[in-house]
């Protein structure tokens, strides 16, 4: 790609971000200079009126702590720190994630919600923001995506394997000593009881209701039939936007 074209595209991106964030200013406010920061120190970079660019990449979980700069915990911590940062005018968060654990997705959602109260935050969906990835994205002021970006797949799942029949076939008899009736729930050495299955179903149903309520609150509406569409395995941004208005633009 020619060097001049790269510069032109870079300027176009900066202008687009500035226009999105600038829409929240009152008509009387002056137009300040804007700097897009990708969290890399630059001695020549102005320290005021920055638009910080962050990227959430991969599965969402507490695994790895805050050491991966594009991991969920590091992004959560950075979002929290930006709330009181007066040099930052807005945040662009790129999400490319198939989802992850419920708890960490909620941590991200709440961090974005808190930041949204202080300054504008725009989420840009890359290839995919499904399940917990979309959960987090729904808290932003604006969601933008490519026409082919995958969104949706809102739901909760618990999985396990049972080798009980195999163990019985080869003559292995597992022995378990436990202090409560559910301490070995989802053990691969035996099948679930009906009571255990009901208990786990109630657990994920509760998590699912939290999921739907938060998405509805973040997007400020949940159109009729949107819940069914969002629960599908993975739908394109174009389809999701048509039926459920899951993204604002592409």
N, C-alpha and C positions, 0 to 999 in steps of 0.2 A: 504494500500500500504506500503511495507517495507520501513524503513527509508532510507536505502542505495539507493533504487530506486528513491526516491524523490530527493535526492542529485544529482544523476546522471542526472535526467531529468532537474533539475535546471541548472546544468552546461551546458547541451546540449543547452538549451534555450539561455544562455548567449553567448555561442560560436556562435550560429546562428545569433544572433543580431550583435555581433562584426564583423562577416564575412560580413554581409550585409553592415554595415556602413563603414567597413574598405576598401571596394572596391573603395571608392572615393579618397583614399590617392594616392599621387604620388609614383612611385616605389622607389624613394630615401628616402622617409620619414621613420624614425624608427618606430617600433611597440610599442606603449605605452600600459600601463595597462589600462583596461577598467572596469568601475563600472556601473552596472545597478541600477539606483535610481528610486524608486517609490514615490518620493516626501515626504519621511518620514525622519525626522532628525535622524542621526546616528553618534555618536561621533567617531566611529571607521571607518567611511566611507571616503575614499580619496575624496578630493574636486576637483580633476582635471580629465579630460578625462571621464566624466560621460556620460552615455546614459540614458536619462530621459524617464521614462515610464508613459504615461498618458492614461486615459480612458474617452471616451465620451460615455455616457450612456443615452438612452431615447430620448424623443422628443426634437427637436431643436427649441428653441424660446428664447425670452428675459425674459420669465417668470421665476421668482425666482432670477433674477439678477446674481451676481457672488457668491452667498452663497453656492450653491451646488457644491462641488469640481469636480463632474463628469458632471455638466451641461454645456451647450454650452457657456455661457458667461464666466464662470470661465476658461474653456479650452482655449477660445479665448485670454483671458488676459494672461494666462500662456504661451501660444505660443508666444505672442508678447514679453514677458519678456525674453524668451530664446534666442531671436535673438542676443542680445548683451552679453549674458552670456558666457564668455570665458572658463568657467569650463565645459561646456557641449559640447560634441563632436557630438552628434546626438540625435534624438528623435524617440521613438516608440510610436505611437498613436493608441490605440485600439478603434475602432468605433463599437458600437452596437446600431444602431438607425434606426427607420423606416422613418425618415425625419422630416420635420417641416416647419417653415415659410421661405419664400424666403430671406428676408433681413438678418436674422441670419445665414442662410446657406452660404450666400455670405460673411458675416463677417468671418466665419470660413475658407472659401476657401481662402480669401485674407490673413488671418493670416498665414495659412499653406504655401501659395505661397511666402510670405515675408520670412518666416523661411527657406524655401527651398533654397533661394538665399544665405543664410548664412551658412547653415550646412545641412547634410542629414536628411530627415524625412521619416520614413516608416510607412505606415498605415496597421494595421492588422484588417481585418473584422471579427467580431464575428459571431453571428447568422444572422445579417442583417445589411446592409448599403444601404438603398434604398432612392430614391428621394433625399432630402436634405442631407442625410447621405452619399450618394455616391457623391453628388455635392462637399462636403467638402473633401472627400477622394481623389478625382481626382486630387487635387493639389499636392499630395505627390510625392516624387521621385519614390517610389515603393509601390505597393499595394499587400498584400498577403491575402489569404482567405482559408477557408476550402472548400472542394468540394461541401458541402451542404449549404454554406453561400448564402444568398439571396442578389442579387444586382439588379440594374436597377430601373425600375419604375420612370424614369425621366419624369417629367411632372408637370403641375401647375393646381390647381383646386380651384374654389370658389364655395361654397355651401350656400344654404339658403332654408328656408321653407316658404311656403305660406299657411296661414290658411284662405285665402279670401273666398273660397267657404263655409267652415265650419262656418265662422262668418256670412255670408249671410244667411245660413240655420237657424241659431239660432237667427237671427234678431239683430245682433250686427253691428253697423255702425261706424267704426273707423273715427276719425277726426284728421287731421294732418295739422299743420301750419309750413311752412318751408320758408327759405330764398333763396333757389335755387332748380332747377328742380330735382337734384339728391341727395339731402340731406337725403332722406329716401329710397335710393336705397337698395334693398334686405330686405325691411321691410316685416315682416311676415303677415302683415295685407292686403297686396295687391300683385297682380302678377306683374312681370317685364313687362315693355313696350319693344317693339322691339328695340327702341333706346338704352334703358338701357342694354339690352342683348348684343347688338353690342359693346357698350362701355366696358362692362366687358370682353367680348371675346377678344377685342383688348388689354386690359390690361394684361390678362394672356398670350396672344400670345407673347407680348413683353418680359414678364418675361421668357417664355419658350426659346426664342431666346438667351437671356442672359445665360440661363442655358446651352444650347447646346454649345455656343461659349466658355464658361469657361471650360467645360468638355473637349472639343477638345483641348484647349490650355494647360490644365493641363496634359492630356495624350499624347499630342503632335501629335495626329492623331485621325481621326474619320473614320474608315473604312466604305466602302459602306454597306448600310443596317444597320449599327450600330445604327442609330437614331431610326429605327423602333423597334429593339430589346430592346433598352434601355427604350423605352416607355411602354413596357409590364408591367403588374401589379406586377410582381415579378418573377425573373428567378434565377436559381441557378448559382453560380459562374462558374461551369463547362460549362454550356450552354453559358453564357455571354462571357466567355473567348474564346470559340470556334468561335463565330460569330463576336464578337466586341473587343476582347482583352481588356476586362475591368479590369482584374487583371493580375499581372505579374507571380504569382506562387501560389501554394497551398501546 
